[in-house]
């Protein structure tokens, strides 16, 4: 499937921001690529080495989509490097709290999970013992 270059309103299933976010990011792999970028991974081979084992064809597709949607950008891997690296754009960095919330939910509700993504110093820490605040309170 070819990456979309834009996301016209007529292709959205609804104007709901949750539905639109899921249309862009709600598959099995996309947020894991974003997680890896947040962890400091930046090269194709770094994403390939993630423990979830994303197939290379799917990884290439997800990176192309994230590029097309303006979530990531390509930059030289280093001075004089022939390879490109990926990094989050401002739009992509705005997904940090989403990924952190999924991390916190997994810690609270899924036994045996462990932290791969640490909170930044400016974010409040949530322990696995703290139940998450009700979602409805944040949506209304």
C-alpha positions in Angstrom: 0.0 0.0 0.0 1.4 3.3 -1.0 1.8 6.0 1.7 -0.8 8.8 1.4 0.7 12.3 0.8 -2.2 14.0 2.5 -5.3 13.2 4.5 -8.3 14.8 2.9 -11.4 15.2 5.1 -13.5 13.1 2.7 -11.4 10.1 3.5 -12.0 10.4 7.2 -14.7 8.2 8.6 -15.8 10.9 11.0 -14.7 14.3 12.3 -14.0 12.7 15.7 -10.3 13.5 16.6 -10.0 10.0 18.2 -11.2 8.3 15.0 -8.9 10.5 12.9 -5.9 9.8 15.2 -6.6 6.0 14.9 -6.9 6.3 11.1 -3.4 7.6 11.1 -1.7 5.8 13.9 -4.0 2.9 15.0 -2.3 -0.1 13.4 -0.1 -2.7 15.1 3.2 -1.1 14.2 3.1 2.7 13.8 3.2 3.8 17.5 6.0 1.3 18.1 8.1 3.1 15.5 7.2 6.4 17.3 8.1 4.7 20.6 11.5 3.7 19.2 12.1 7.3 17.9 11.3 8.6 21.4 13.8 6.1 22.8 16.5 7.6 20.5 16.5 5.1 17.7 16.9 6.7 14.4 18.0 4.3 11.7 16.2 1.6 9.8 18.4 -1.1 11.3 17.6 0.2 14.8 13.9 -0.1 14.2 14.4 -3.6 12.7 16.2 -4.7 15.9 13.2 -3.9 18.2 12.0 -6.9 20.1 8.6 -6.9 18.4 10.2 -7.9 15.1 8.5 -5.7 12.6 8.9 -7.1 9.1 11.1 -4.9 6.8 8.3 -4.3 4.3 6.0 -3.1 7.0 8.7 -1.0 8.6 9.4 0.7 5.2 5.7 1.4 4.7 5.2 2.8 8.2 8.2 5.1 7.9 7.0 6.3 4.5 3.5 7.0 6.0 5.0 8.9 9.0 7.1 10.9 6.6 4.1 11.7 4.4 2.0 12.7 7.4 4.8 15.0 8.7 5.3 13.0 11.9 9.0 12.2 11.1 11.6 13.7 8.8 14.8 12.3 7.3 18.1 13.8 8.2 21.7 12.7 7.4 22.8 10.0 9.8 25.9 12.0 10.7 28.5 14.3 9.1 29.4 12.8 5.7 27.1 9.8 6.2 25.6 8.2 3.2 22.7 6.9 5.1 19.6 8.8 6.3 18.3 8.8 9.8 14.8 9.6 11.0 13.7 12.0 13.7 10.4 13.2 15.1 9.0 16.5 13.9 7.2 18.8 16.3 4.0 17.0 15.2 5.7 13.7 16.0 7.1 14.8 19.3 3.5 15.8 20.3 2.8 12.1 20.4 5.1 11.6 23.4 2.2 12.0 26.0 0.1 9.5 24.0 2.9 6.9 24.0 3.6 7.6 27.7 -0.1 7.2 28.5 -0.1 3.8 26.8 3.0 2.9 28.8 1.3 3.9 32.0 -1.8 2.0 31.1 0.2 -1.2 30.2 2.1 -0.9 33.5 -1.1 -0.5 35.5 -3.2 -3.2 33.8 -1.0 -5.7 32.1 1.0 -7.9 34.5 4.6 -8.6 33.4 5.1 -5.5 31.4 8.2 -3.3 32.1 9.2 0.2 31.2 11.2 0.7 28.0 10.3 4.4 27.8 11.2 6.6 30.8 9.3 9.8 31.6 11.2 13.1 31.1 12.1 15.0 34.2 9.4 17.5 33.5 6.6 14.8 33.4 4.9 13.5 36.5 5.9 9.9 37.2 3.1 7.4 37.6 3.8 4.1 39.4 2.4 0.8 38.2 0.3 0.7 41.5 -1.6 3.9 40.7 -4.8 3.4 38.8 -5.2 5.7 35.8 -7.5 8.6 36.0 -10.8 8.0 34.2 -10.7 8.7 30.5 -14.1 10.3 30.5 -12.9 13.0 32.9 -10.3 14.0 30.3 -12.7 13.8 27.3 -15.4 16.1 28.7 
